[in-house]
Amino acid sequence: MLTINIRVTVIVQKEDNWYVAKCLENSIASQGSTIEESLDNLREALELFYEDTTPEHLNVPTFITTIEVPL
């Protein structure tokens, strides 16, 4: 069986006592009590998600930026 590695874009945010890690390409999310634990849990969730499918975004460029919004 051929194993491939993919690179995904992840945002981690603190919510109450948890760190929530979310993959921007497919909205899969996971949480943990530390940043590292949330990323490890997300990695496991993504492995299960992609277990029987090929990611569609392999060659799609992703651009991350911030914008300022007046309030």
N, C-alpha and C positions, 0 to 999 in steps of 0.2 A: 504494500500500500504506500503510495506517494504522499508525503507530508509537505504541505506548503505553509508558509507563514504569510500572514497579511498584516498590514499596518492600518490601524483604525484611529480615529480621533476621539479622545475621551475628555470629558469635563468632570471635575470632582468638586462638589460643593458640600459644605458642612450644614447639616440640618439637625437641629437639636443636639443629641449626643452621638449622631452617626455621620459618617462621610458617605455620600452617595456618588458613585461613579456611573456616568452615562455615556454610552457610545453614540456619537452624533450620526453615524451612518445608518443606524437601524433602530435607535431608541431603546436598545436593551440597557437595563440598569441593574445595579446591585449595590449593596451597602456593606459597611464594616465599621468597627470601632476605631480604626486607624485608616489613613490614606492607603497604606500598603495592603491592608486587609480588603478594603473596598475594591482595589484594583485586582487583587488575586481572585476575589469572588466574581468580578466582572469577566475576567479572563476565562474562568470556568464556565460561566453562563454563555459566553460567546462560543466556546468550544462545543458546547451542547447544541447551541442554536445552529451552528454551521456544520454539525455532524453529518447531515445528509444532503447538504446543498452547497453550491459554490457561490461565494459572495459576488454580487453584481457590480460592486463599486471598485473592483481591483485596479482599474486604470482611469478612474474618475478623479481629477484633481480636486482637492478640498482647500478652500481658503478660509482662514479664521482671522477675524478682525474685531475691533471694538468701535462703537460709535458713541458720540455724546448726545444726550437728549436733554433739552432744557425742561425743567419742571416748574 
